[in-house]
Amino acid sequence: MVLFADDTSLIITERDESALPHKIKNIMKETWFHKNNIIINAEETIATSFHTIQNRLPVRPQISLKNMDIAY
């Protein structure tokens, strides 16, 4: 988790592409936000996918928050 002013970023890493969606789902359920009853505005939330230059097709698993898909 990275905090800056009023922005918070979660950085999730996983080498196994097939395990990434499951890991994201678990982290979104068990985050500090959830445990401290902090509401995340799903409409203002975005996801970013980082990849190596060799991988020209970045992995972008579906991320949902409050039944809304998060945009990349």
MDAnalysis code that builds the backbone (N, CA, C; Angstrom):
import MDAnalysis as mda
import numpy as np

u = mda.Universe.empty(216, n_residues=72, atom_resindex=np.repeat(np.arange(72), 3), trajectory=True)
u.add_TopologyAttr("name", ["N", "CA", "C"] * 72)
u.add_TopologyAttr("resid", np.arange(1, 73))
u.add_TopologyAttr("resname", ["MET", "VAL", "LEU", "PHE", "ALA", "ASP", "ASP", "THR", "SER", "LEU", "ILE", "ILE", "THR", "GLU", "ARG", "ASP", "GLU", "SER", "ALA", "LEU", "PRO", "HIS", "LYS", "ILE", "LYS", "ASN", "ILE", "MET", "LYS", "GLU", "THR", "TRP", "PHE", "HIS", "LYS", "ASN", "ASN", "ILE", "ILE", "ILE", "ASN", "ALA", "GLU", "GLU", "THR", "ILE", "ALA", "THR", "SER", "PHE", "HIS", "THR", "ILE", "GLN", "ASN", "ARG", "LEU", "PRO", "VAL", "ARG", "PRO", "GLN", "ILE", "SER", "LEU", "LYS", "ASN", "MET", "ASP", "ILE", "ALA", "TYR"])
u.atoms.positions = np.array([
    [0.847, -1.159, 0.000],
    [0.000, 0.000, 0.000],
    [0.905, 1.239, 0.000],
    [0.585, 2.176, -0.863],
    [1.336, 3.424, -0.976],
    [0.361, 4.573, -0.757],
    [0.677, 5.447, 0.189],
    [-0.173, 6.592, 0.493],
    [0.521, 7.877, 0.070],
    [-0.225, 8.781, -0.572],
    [0.298, 10.090, -0.939],
    [-0.859, 11.073, -0.905],
    [-0.762, 12.049, -0.032],
    [-1.836, 13.042, 0.161],
    [-3.152, 12.300, 0.394],
    [-4.147, 12.521, -0.476],
    [-5.421, 11.833, -0.280],
    [-5.602, 10.660, -1.244],
    [-4.509, 10.214, -1.868],
    [-4.551, 9.065, -2.777],
    [-3.902, 7.854, -2.128],
    [-4.457, 6.705, -2.400],
    [-3.912, 5.448, -1.905],
    [-3.781, 4.488, -3.071],
    [-2.646, 3.808, -3.157],
    [-2.421, 2.823, -4.214],
    [-2.117, 1.472, -3.588],
    [-2.699, 0.442, -4.175],
    [-2.361, -0.922, -3.793],
    [-1.521, -1.492, -4.920],
    [-0.363, -2.011, -4.586],
    [0.503, -2.617, -5.587],
    [0.461, -4.123, -5.361],
    [-0.004, -4.839, -6.381],
    [-0.161, -6.283, -6.292],
    [0.725, -6.912, -7.359],
    [1.609, -7.800, -6.941],
    [2.492, -8.465, -7.887],
    [2.228, -9.962, -7.876],
    [2.406, -10.579, -9.039],
    [2.231, -12.025, -9.162],
    [2.901, -12.482, -10.445],
    [3.777, -13.453, -10.353],
    [4.450, -13.973, -11.546],
    [3.543, -14.892, -12.361],
    [2.656, -15.588, -11.687],
    [1.745, -16.525, -12.349],
    [0.485, -15.777, -12.791],
    [0.336, -15.573, -14.104],
    [-0.795, -14.805, -14.631],
    [-2.137, -15.426, -14.260],
    [-2.203, -16.739, -14.194],
    [-3.478, -17.389, -13.881],
    [-3.869, -17.197, -12.421],
    [-2.908, -16.932, -11.547],
    [-3.187, -16.729, -10.123],
    [-3.521, -15.268, -9.801],
    [-3.226, -14.363, -10.713],
    [-3.412, -12.934, -10.453],
    [-4.861, -12.538, -10.154],
    [-5.854, -12.962, -10.940],
    [-7.234, -12.557, -10.621],
    [-7.680, -13.000, -9.227],
    [-7.321, -14.201, -8.827],
    [-7.683, -14.711, -7.501],
    [-6.997, -13.885, -6.403],
    [-5.737, -13.555, -6.617],
    [-4.993, -12.763, -5.638],
    [-5.600, -11.367, -5.497],
    [-5.957, -10.759, -6.607],
    [-6.574, -9.429, -6.576],
    [-7.889, -9.479, -5.806],
    [-8.707, -10.472, -6.107],
    [-10.010, -10.599, -5.440],
    [-9.843, -10.741, -3.933],
    [-8.893, -11.568, -3.495],
    [-8.654, -11.755, -2.065],
    [-8.142, -10.485, -1.403],
    [-7.250, -9.788, -2.057],
    [-6.698, -8.560, -1.490],
    [-7.779, -7.485, -1.389],
    [-8.624, -7.384, -2.399],
    [-9.689, -6.380, -2.358],
    [-10.662, -6.658, -1.214],
    [-10.857, -7.917, -0.863],
    [-11.748, -8.268, 0.245],
    [-11.106, -8.004, 1.596],
    [-9.808, -8.214, 1.708],
    [-9.125, -8.199, 3.002],
    [-8.222, -6.989, 3.203],
    [-8.465, -5.920, 2.501],
    [-7.591, -4.757, 2.616],
    [-7.815, -3.981, 3.901],
    [-6.919, -3.100, 4.161],
    [-6.983, -2.196, 5.297],
    [-8.273, -1.383, 5.245],
    [-8.700, -1.020, 4.041],
    [-9.934, -0.247, 3.883],
    [-11.119, -0.999, 4.470],
    [-11.248, -2.257, 4.079],
    [-12.373, -3.080, 4.535],
    [-12.333, -3.262, 6.050],
    [-11.173, -3.534, 6.560],
    [-11.031, -3.781, 7.998],
    [-11.318, -2.531, 8.826],
    [-11.133, -1.355, 8.234],
    [-11.338, -0.098, 8.958],
    [-12.589, 0.653, 8.505],
    [-13.470, -0.062, 7.783],
    [-14.737, 0.508, 7.315],
    [-14.563, 1.808, 6.532],
    [-13.563, 1.835, 5.659],
    [-13.332, 2.999, 4.809],
    [-13.924, 2.711, 3.434],
    [-14.716, 3.632, 2.938],
    [-15.414, 3.449, 1.677],
    [-14.510, 3.869, 0.519],
    [-14.440, 3.016, -0.489],
    [-13.677, 3.308, -1.697],
    [-14.674, 3.736, -2.771],
    [-14.407, 4.857, -3.413],
    [-15.267, 5.334, -4.487],
    [-14.907, 4.576, -5.759],
    [-15.731, 3.600, -6.113],
    [-15.455, 2.745, -7.272],
    [-15.452, 3.536, -8.577],
    [-16.214, 4.610, -8.647],
    [-16.274, 5.418, -9.865],
    [-14.990, 6.198, -10.112],
    [-14.218, 6.473, -9.070],
    [-12.965, 7.222, -9.213],
    [-11.738, 6.324, -9.113],
    [-11.954, 5.023, -9.062],
    [-10.856, 4.068, -8.924],
    [-10.433, 3.573, -10.300],
    [-9.127, 3.516, -10.543],
    [-8.611, 2.979, -11.808],
    [-7.535, 1.951, -11.514],
    [-7.292, 1.092, -12.472],
    [-6.244, 0.076, -12.362],
    [-5.192, 0.336, -13.434],
    [-3.973, -0.001, -13.129],
    [-2.871, 0.118, -14.077],
    [-2.124, -1.198, -14.104],
    [-1.777, -1.653, -15.283],
    [-1.045, -2.905, -15.430],
    [0.359, -2.591, -15.940],
    [1.361, -3.036, -15.205],
    [2.753, -2.862, -15.619],
    [3.267, -4.185, -16.145],
    [4.107, -4.114, -17.160],
    [4.650, -5.334, -17.754],
    [6.032, -5.042, -18.322],
    [6.745, -6.111, -18.617],
    [8.070, -5.949, -19.216],
    [7.922, -5.566, -20.679],
    [8.970, -5.028, -21.249],
    [8.937, -4.624, -22.652],
    [8.790, -5.840, -23.570],
    [9.239, -7.013, -23.111],
    [9.125, -8.225, -23.923],
    [7.669, -8.683, -24.036],
    [6.854, -8.353, -23.053],
    [5.453, -8.759, -23.052],
    [4.613, -7.620, -23.612],
    [4.350, -7.661, -24.903],
    [3.636, -6.567, -25.562],
    [2.136, -6.570, -25.266],
    [1.612, -7.674, -24.752],
    [0.196, -7.757, -24.392],
    [0.083, -7.864, -22.873],
    [-0.096, -6.749, -22.192],
    [-0.151, -6.787, -20.730],
    [-1.374, -7.554, -20.226],
    [-1.216, -8.163, -19.085],
    [-2.310, -8.876, -18.444],
    [-3.198, -7.850, -17.755],
    [-4.470, -7.914, -18.023],
    [-5.425, -6.989, -17.402],
    [-6.626, -7.779, -16.896],
    [-6.457, -8.421, -15.751],
    [-7.584, -9.202, -15.216],
    [-8.731, -8.286, -14.792],
    [-9.923, -8.829, -14.840],
    [-11.098, -8.065, -14.421],
    [-11.014, -7.804, -12.923],
    [-11.269, -6.560, -12.540],
    [-11.293, -6.171, -11.134],
    [-12.650, -5.545, -10.870],
    [-13.338, -6.062, -9.873],
    [-14.655, -5.538, -9.530],
    [-14.641, -5.009, -8.106],
    [-15.369, -3.945, -7.924],
    [-15.515, -3.347, -6.603],
    [-16.958, -2.881, -6.487],
    [-17.675, -3.411, -5.505],
    [-19.091, -3.088, -5.314],
    [-19.886, -3.348, -6.596],
    [-19.619, -4.483, -7.208],
    [-20.303, -4.919, -8.428],
    [-20.078, -3.990, -9.613],
    [-19.021, -3.192, -9.564],
    [-18.642, -2.333, -10.687],
    [-17.275, -2.780, -11.179],
    [-17.122, -2.878, -12.520],
    [-15.808, -3.195, -13.069],
    [-14.932, -1.954, -13.011],
    [-13.701, -2.145, -12.577],
    [-12.728, -1.053, -12.480],
    [-12.040, -0.909, -13.846],
    [-11.969, 0.299, -14.341],
    [-11.354, 0.572, -15.636],
    [-9.832, 0.574, -15.541],
    [-9.185, 0.261, -16.661],
    [-7.727, 0.348, -16.759],
    [-7.363, 1.637, -17.439],
])
